[in-house]
Amino acid sequence: MAATSHLPVLAVVNIEPSSSSIARLLRRLKGQSNGRPTSSHTVESSSVSSSLSDPKSAEKTANIKSDVYREEGLQEFYVPIASYEGRHRYDPTAQWTEKEERSLIRRLDYKICSWVCFMFFALQLDRGNIGQALSDNLLSEFIRAKPSKAYLGHILEDLHLTTNDYNLGMTLYFHFKLTIHSQLISKRIGPDNWIPIQMCLWSIVTSCQSRITGRSTFYLTRALLGMCEGGFVPDVILYLTYFYKSSELPLRLSFFYGAYILTSIVSAFMAFGILHLAGVYGMAGWQWLFAIEGAITALIGIISYFYLPPSPTQTASFFRGKNGWFSEREEIIMVNRILRDDPSKGDMHNREAVGFTLLWKALTDYDMWPIYILGLTWSIPGTPATNYLTLTLRAIGFDTFITNLLTIPAFALFFCQLIFWTWLSEKINNRFLIVVVCQVWFLPLLIALEFLPGGKSEQWARYAINVMLVGYPYIQAILVALTSRNAGSVRTRTVGSAIYNMTVQASQIISANIYRTSDAPLYRYGNKVLLAIVAVNFVMIGATKMYYMRRNSARAKVWDGMDKEQRETYLRTTKHEGNKRLDFRFAH
């Protein structure tokens, strides 16, 4: 992917330690120093080059460079700003072996990606336990028998919720996730600080759900939970871009979203055991579920605060070790491989806030709108089946505990498809083709669900169709990585990831209101609506791919027609920024 230019240099956010001894101790444990790298010295390019001399000169070097670096004499236009946290490791002449890079990526996967997946486990544990609570007779219209005395304080007796009540609660949840404040805070204080704080905040709300007493408190906790969780995913995506190249990000995001599936499987077993605590200390099973899983997330959030490093060159701390995770050479490789893949990552400091002017530029970046619009609709056909899987199984006649176990095959299929299709999209270098596959998967299943009779004899057929719908080819990692890749600048990447996430959350609001109480339990009308959305998606996917292809073709015609001197003049004088530059190409 072609690189982008420098943005105007902004004032670096100066994060001064608090005067309190507690704040100073926390900063020491986190390894932060006024937003600057923890290393006490700066390495000049000449000394860096010297330190990178490889004794195994015969070994093939992996001097991986972006298109602009192949244009000799133009490197000066892609130098990171002086306040960039990895500036002291920048060296355009640095070389390294392919073996070194592969080894370093494996270490990043182990230390960074695996922990990020673990944090996502905590997110899904708390936002997904409403599904297990539903299996514990959350909605009154799905109860066929009087609750046992073992379920003291049964949620049915406390809340008296219907499908429409649940839909409204989920609508509030997703509505309050439609915010951009989290990304602005994250860019200001760093995602390594803000993400763990978010986790602790939503864990408190999750635990408080164990004390809800009616519709009002149900609605309140769902709204607060959405507000606290809303920015987690785009914040994590921003954090991962500090460590991984654009071509490496989709697969890591598939691992990230794969944690969502593994959590669904693990949480099903957890719910099986926790719901059996019904009656202990006078609490219902669903109350124990919320209380215990909220406490688990709080613990993970606290550990994450001290574990996450701000950047590849800022890993030294009391908690992570005074010498950090990486050697000087490894830091040089990490910084330069990232900048050669996308020099725009050196345009802002990782503690630099996005001001109103930059925020407005990112919001009005029309080249990102096709992806945002697609984010609003692509997942809707499979979402109702996912949200209502446990309810569908209960309506078929399965009990609480068998219902939770029967969800496992669906999520196992989901996980396998997520990893495979994300890998294939990069392998064939065609993202929107895979996005089309997702809609092709939906079409016959929704048709089958629409015309399947509603008798008891078809309950296993209905179960199989729902398993296939829930286990659809999940292309979220592809589109999220595409948003990051096509942003072309740190500011647009920060805001763009948030906007795309907001459109996906908005799609959840739409999805939560397609299946209605009057349409239960077969939801014939709702399935017709989903089929119509699949048809719309086919058109939108084709139009989006065509748009990016034409944008690239128009720019290539101009750029390829310039000689070296003309390109140098353009790079020196252009006011174009990010993905508006002539040397930028959109991925599709």
N, C-alpha and C positions, 0 to 999 in steps of 0.2 A: 504494500500500500504506500502510496506516495506520501511524502512528509508535508508538514505545514509550517508556516512561518511563526516568528515570534509575535506574541501579543504585546501591547503596550505594557511596560513594566509598572507594576503597582507597588504601593508601599507595603512592605512585609509586615504581617501582623506580628506584633511583639507580645509574646505570651510571657509575662513576668511571673516568677513564683510568688505565691502568697507569703505574707510575713509570718503566718502561723507556722509552728513547728510541724503540724500535721501535714499541711500542704507541701512543705519542703521535703518531708519524708516521702510523700507520695510521688513527688517529682523525681526524687532520687531512685525510687524503686522502678519508675517508668522509664528512666534514662533520658529525660527531656532536659533541654538547656536552651530556653528562650527561643525555641523554634529552629535552632541551628543544629547541624550535625553534632553528635556527641564527640566525634574525634577532635582532639585538641590541635591538630596540625592540618595544614592544607598542602596537597601535593600538586606541584606545578606539572604541566604537560611533559616537560623534558624528563623530570624524575619519574613520572609515571611510565613513560616509554621505556626508560631504563629498567624499571622494576619488572616490566612485562617481558623482558627478553627470555625466550624459551630455550632451555638447553637442548631440547629435542627438536632441533631445527628441521629435521627431516619429516617430522610429523605434520600432517596437513592442518592448516589453520582454518578456523571458522570465522573469518573476518566478514561477518554477515552485515551487509550495508543496505540501506534503503536506496531508492532510485536517486535521490538527491546527492548521496555520497558518492555515487558513481560519476557524477558530474564534477570532475576535478576542478578545483579552484573555486567552488561554490560553497565549501564547508562553512565559511565565515558567516553565512546567513542563517545557519542552524545551530549556533552556539547557545547553550542554555544561559538564562539570566544569572547574574552574579549571586543572587539570593537563593537559587535553586539548591535544595538540600543535598544533592549529589554532585554539585559543581566541582568540589575538590577531587572528585574521582573521574571527571570528564577528560577524555583523551581521544581525539579523532584518529590517532595513529595506532591505538591499541589493537592487539591481535590475541587470539586465543584459539585453542583447539576445539574441535567438535566434541571430543570426549569430555573436556573440561565443562563445556556448556551443558551437556546432557547431565553430567553429575550434579551441576549446580541447580538445574531445574528439578532434579529428583529431591534435592535437599529443600528447595522451596515448596515442593508438593508436600513434603513431610512436615515442615515447620509452619508453613503459612496456609496452604490450601486445606490440609487436613483439619486444622483448628477452625478455619472459617466454616467448613462443613459441619463441625461439631457445634458451632454457634447456631447454624441454621437448624440443626437438630432441636436446639432449645426453642427457636422461633416456632417451628412446626408443632412441637409438643404443646405449646400454649395456645396457638391459634387453631390447632386441629382437634383439641380435646372436646370441643363442642359437639363433634361427630359422635364420640363415645358417650357423651352425656345424652345425646338423642336416643342412643340405643338403650339407655336406662329410663325410657319412658318420659322423655322431656316434653313431648307434645301429646296433649290429652286425646286428640282424635285418633291416635294410633294405639291406645290402650284397649285391650280387649277383656281385661279381667281386673278385679279389684287388687290393689297392691298388697303385698305381704306385709305383716307387722314387722318383719325384719328390716324393712326399709323405713325406719323412723324418720320423720321429716322429709317424706318422699317429695321429689321435685314436682310431681303432678299436683299434690295437695297445696304446694306453696305457690306455684306459678300459673297453672291452668293455661298453658300456652297452646296456640293452634299453629298450623302451618303459616298462616298470614302473620301471626305475631313473630314467629321465627324469622320469616322473610324480612320484616321490618327491622328486627335486631341485626340481621346480617347486612341490610342496607345501611344502617347507621355505622356499622363496623367498617364497611368499605368506603362509605362517604368520608369518614374522618381519617382515612388513609390517604385521601386526595389532597395532600399538602406538600409543599416544597421546603418548609421551614427546616426539616431535618437535614437536607443536603446543604443548606446555607450554614447551619451550625457545624456540620461535619467538616466543611471546608475551612471554617474559622478556627476550630480547635483541634481538627484532625480526626479522621475516622477511627484511629486507634484509641482515642479517648471517648468519642461520642457513642460508638457502637456498644461498648459494655454498659455505658450509662443507660442507653435505651433498653437494654436487656433487663437491667435491674428495675427500671420503671414499669415495664409491662409485666414482669414477674409479680410485682406487688398487686397489680390489677387482677392478674389471673388468680392469685390466691384469694383476693376479695370476692371473686365470683362464688366461692364456697358459701358466702353468707347472703347471697341475693334472696329476696323474699317475695318478689312479684315482678310484674311487667316493667315497672319503672326502673327498678334496680338492674334488671336484665338489660334493658336498653342502655342505661348509664354505663355499665361495665363494658358492654360491647363497643360503645362509642369511645371510651377511654382506651380500650385495648387497641382499637384501630389507630388512634392518635399516636400511641406510643410505638406501635410496630411499623407505622407507615413508611418510614425512610430507611428501614434496615437493609432491604435488598439493594437499592441504588448506592447506599453508603458502602456496602461490602464490595460492590462492583468497582467503585472508585478506588477502594483500598487495593483490590487485586491488580488494578492497572499499574500500580507503583512497582509491581514485581514481575509481571508477565507481559510478553509481547502480544500484539493483536491476534496473531495466528494461534497463540497458545491459550488465549482466554476462553474461547467457546468450550473446549474440552473440560477446562477447570470449572466453568460454570455448569457444565453437565454433571460434574461430580457434586457441585454445590446443590443443584436442584435434585440430584440423586439422593442427597441426605434427606430431602423432604420425603422421598418415597420410603427410604429405610426407616425414617421416623414413624411413618404411617404403619409400617409393619411392626416395629418395636413397640409403638404406643398401643397397638391392638392387643399385644400380649400383656403390656402393663395395665391397660384398662381391664382386661380379663381378671387380673388379680386384684387391682384396686377396688373395682366395683363390688368385689366380694366382701369388702370391709363394711358394707352397708349395715347399720345398726350399732357399730362400734362407737362408743361415747355419744350415742344418740344422733349420729350423722349419717346421712344418706350416702350411697355409693358415689353419686355425682359430686357431692361436696368433698369427699376424700380425694377424688380425681383432681379437681381444681386446686386444692390446697397442696397436695404433694407435688404435682407437676410444676406449680408456680415456685415452690421452694427449690426444686432442682434447677430451674432456669436462673434463679437469683444466684446460686452458687457458681454456675458456669459464667455468669456475667462478671462476678467479682474476680474470678481467676483470669478472665479475658482482659480485664483492665490492666493487669500487671504483665500479662503474657505478650500482647500484641506490640510489635515494634512500629515506630512511626514510618520508617522507610528502610530500604536495603542497607543504607549507610548509618542507621541509627538504632542498632540492635543491642548496644552495650547498656546494661543497667544492673542494679543489684539483683533483680529477679532473674534476668536472662544471662548474667555473668558479666564481669567487668570488661572482658575482652570481646563481648558480643558473639554473634553466631558465625560471622564470616571474616576471613582474612582480608588484608588490603587488596590483594590480587582479585579475590572473589568479588569484592565490592566494585572494583574497576570494571570487571566483566559485566556485572549486573547493570551498572549505570549505563555503560556504553552500548550494550546490546539493546536496552530499552530505548535509548535516545536515537539509535540508528534505525530502529523500527518505526518510531514516531517521535521526531524531535519536538513536537508541540508539548510533550510531557515535561520539557525543561522550561516552559514559559511561565510557570507559576510555582510558588513555594507550597509545600503541603500544609502550611498553616496560614495561607493567604486567602482572605475572604473574597467572595464574589460580590462586588458592589452592584448598585442598582443599574448602572449603565451596562455592565457586562451581563447582568441578569436579563435585561431587556433584549440585548442582542441575541442571547441564547434562546429566549422565548420566541423571538420573531424569525428564527432561522428556518425558513420555509423548506429547505432541503431535508429537514428532519421530519416534517409533517407527515409524509406518506407512511413512515414507520409508526408514528404515533397513532394514526388512523387505523392502521392494521392491528395495532395492539388493543384497540377498542373492541374488535370483533372476532379475531381468529380463534380464541379459546372458548367462546360462548357455547358452541354445540356440545362440548364435552363436560362443561362445568355443572349443569344441573344434575347429571347422573352421578358426579362425584359428591356433590353436596348432599344428595338424597340417597346415597347408596345404603347407608345403615337403615334409613326409614323404609326404603323399598324392601329390604330384606325382612324387616319387622312386619311390614304389611303382608308379605308372602307367608309369614307364619313362623319364622325362626325366632328363638329366644335371644335375650340380650347377649349372652356370652358366645353363642354360635355365630351370631351376626358379626361380632367383632373379628372372629377368626376367619369368616368367609370374605372379609375385605382384603385379606392378605394376597391372594392370587392376582387381584386387580392391580395392586400397587407393585407387585413383583414384575408384572408385565410392563407397567409404566416405566419402571427403572431401566429395564433392558432396552426398551425402545428409546428412551431419553439418551442413553450413552451411545447407542448404535447410530441413530440418525444425526446426532451432533457431530460425531466423528466423521460420518460420511459426507456431511456438508462441507467440511474443510478438505476432505480427501478429493472430492470432485470439484471443489471451488465453485459451488453453486448453492446458495442458501435458499432462494425462493422456490427452487424445485422441490426441496424437502418440505417447505411450508405448504406447498400444494398437496404433497403426500398426506399431510395431516388431515386436510379436508376430504380427500378421497377416502380416507379411513372412516371418517364420520358418516358419510353419505349412506352406504348400505345398512349400517347398524341402526341409524335413526329410522330408515324406512321399515326395517324389520320390527323395531320397537313400536312404530306407529300402527302396524297391521297385525301384530301378534294378539291373539285372543286373550281375554283376561281371566280365564279359568285357572283353577288350581293345578290342572295337569300341565300347564305351561310354565310353572314357577321356576323350574330349573333352566328352561330356555330363556326366560326373562333374566334370570341371574347371570347366565352366560353372556347375554348381550350387554348387560350393564358392566360386567367385568371387562369386556372388550372396549366399551366406551370410556371407562375410567382409565384403562391402560393404553390410551391412544398415544400416537407419536408426539411427545411433548417437545415442541420446538422453541420453547421460551429461551433456552440458553443461546440458541442461534440468533434470535431477534435482539436479545439483550446485548450480546457481543457485537452485533451489527450496529446497534445504536451507539455503542462506545466507539467503534471503529470509524463510523461515518461522521462522528461529531467534529473531528478535526482540530479540537482545541480542548484544553482542560476545562475552561469555563462552560463550553457547550456540553462536554462529557458529563460534568457535574449536574448541570440543569437538565440536560437531555435524558439522562438515566432516570431522573426523578419524574420528568413528564411522561416518559414511556411507562414507568411504573404506575403513575396516576391513571393513565388510560387503561392499563390492565385491571387496576382496581375498579375503575368505572365499569368495565365489562363484567366484573363480579357483581356489581349492583344490578346490572341488567339481568344477569343470569339468575340472581337470587329471586327475581320476580316473574320468571317465566312459568314455573310450575306453581299453580295456585290451588287453594283449598277446593274450590268449586270444580276443579279438573282432576282431583285425586280419585283413585290411586293410579290410574293408567296415564293421565296427563296427555290425552290425545291432542288437544289444542296446542299445548306447549311443545309437543314434538313437531307439529307442523311449523311453528315459528322457528324452531331450530333448523329445520330443513331449508327454510327460506334464507336464514343467515348463512348457511353453507353455500348457497348459490351466490349470495352477495360476496362472500369471501373469495370465491374463484375469480370473480371479476377484479376485485381489489388487489389481489396478489399479482395478477398479470399486469395491471396498470402500474403498480409500484416498481416492478422489475423493469418495465419498459421506460419509466421515467428516469431511473438511474443509468440505464444503458445510454439513453440519449444525452443525458448530462455529461457523461464521460466522453462520449463521441465528440460532442461540440468542443470540449476543452482540449482533447487530444489533437484535434485539427489545428487549433491555434498554437498550442505548446510545441507540437512537433514541427511546426512551420518556422519556429525561431531558431537562430543560430546561438552559439554559446554566449556571444556578447549581448545579444538581445535578451537572453534569459537572465544574465547577470544584471542587466539594467532593470528588468522587471522585478527581480528579487530585491534590489536595492530601493526601488522607488514605489513599489505597489502599496496600496492601502487595503488590499484584499487581506482578509484574515481567515484562519481556520479552513473550513471546507469550501470557502469561496475562492480560494487561490487556483490559478490555472494548473499548477503542478499537483493538485489533489485529485484522487480518483475514488469514487464511491464503490464500496463493495456491494455486491448483490448476488 
